Amino acid sequence: MNFWQQLTKPIIGFAPMDGVSDAPFRFIVAKYGKPDVTITEFISVDGISHGAERLFTDFIYHDIERPVCAQVFGNDPDLFYLAAREE
């Protein structure tokens, strides 16, 4: 069973806002707003697979933000695979 099935309905989520919902902002929202789920901004699989280090700062999170969903986008399935394996 995945975490979506365990959440009480209605689900209160924190949706990403480009250029706003960075790690410090998401932490504050999680601490004081306590959403059921936190979602990162969209990150390009092209950038991730090519090692754009600054993109990884968008994936930084604190345990109080869990569960966290990381959003990625692109159009090449191979790059999705490489991005998913990135450490």
Stockholm file with secondary structure:
# STOCKHOLM 1.0

chainA/1-87         MNFWQQLTKPIIGFAPMDGVSDAPFRFIVAKYGKPDVTITEFISVDGISHGAERLFTDFIYHDIERPVCAQVFGNDPDLFYLAAREE
#=GR chainA/1-87 SS CCHHHHSCSSCCEECCCTTTCCHHHHHHHHHHTCCSEEEEEEEEHHHHHTTCGGGGGGGCCCGGGCSEEEEEECSCHHHHHHHHHCC
#=GC SS_cons        CCHHHHSCSSCCEECCCTTTCCHHHHHHHHHHTCCSEEEEEEEEHHHHHTTCGGGGGGGCCCGGGCSEEEEEECSCHHHHHHHHHCC
//
